[in-house]
């Protein structure tokens, strides 16, 4: 094996281990029941955001280097459009529900 494939494999294994760890944190806290519900929800949200960053870096190879910034901007714009569409849909459905009451 050459050095590049060994380095790539090491990067994938590191990303996989981090993803498993970030998934195990909320499951472990939920199973033990040691923290309050609101703290658990914040922990789940924070773990999800960090896990998205791990996936971007280790699996999609998107970082803040100049050559990859365009890819990151494209992904963030796509997330914005999806957020606007989903949020707008929920807003309209909420307004329709309140008018029917």
N, C-alpha and C positions, 0 to 999 in steps of 0.2 A: 504494500500500500504506500502511496505517496503521502507527503506531508499535508497536502490540501484536503484529501479525503479523510485523513485522520482528524484533522482540525474541524472539518465540517461535521463529522460524526460526534466529536466531543461537544460541539455546539448544540447539536440536536438532543443529545443525551442530557446536557445541562438544562435546556429548555423544557424537556419532558419532566425532569425532576422538579424544576420550579413550578411547572403547571400542576403536577400532582400535589406538591406541598400546598400551593395556593388553593387547591380544591379541598384538601383535607382539613384545612383550618376551619372553614365554616361548618363542615360536616361534624368535626370533632366537638366544636363548641355547641352545636345543636344537640348532639347525642348526650353530652354531659349535662347540659342545662345549667351551666355555672354562671351565665351572664344574663342580663335582662334582655327583653325582646328588642328594644330600640338599639341597644348596643350590638346585638346580634345582627340586626338589619344593616347597621352602619358597617360592621365587619364584613358582611357578605358583599356589600356594595364596593368597599375599598378593595377587597380581594379580587373582585371581578375586574375593576379598573386596572389593577396591577397585572392581572393575568392577561388582559388585552395587550398591555405594553410588552409583556414577555412574549406573547405570540407574534406581535409585530417584529420584535427584535430577533428572536431566535428562529422562528419558522418562516416568516415572510422576508426576513433580512432587510427590514426598513429601519433606518436609524436617522440621525440628524445630519449626516454627511450631505454635502451639496448635491451629489448625484442621486440620492434617494429622497431628497426633500420633495421633489415633484410627485413621487408616488405617495408620500405621506399626505400631501395636500389633496391629492385626488381621493384618497380614502376618507380623510376628514370631511371633504365636501360631500361625499356620498353619504356619510353618517348624518350630516346636517340635513340633507334633502330627505332622508328616511325619517329623521326625527320630526321635521316639519310636516311631512305627510301623515305620519302616525299621530302626532300631537293634534294636528288640524282635524283629523277624523274623529279622535276622541272628544275634542271640543265640540264639534258639530253634533255628535251623538249625545253628549251631555246636555247641550241646549235643547235638542229635540225631546230628550227625556224630561227635562224640567217643564217644558211647555205642555206635555201630556199629563202632568200631575194636576 
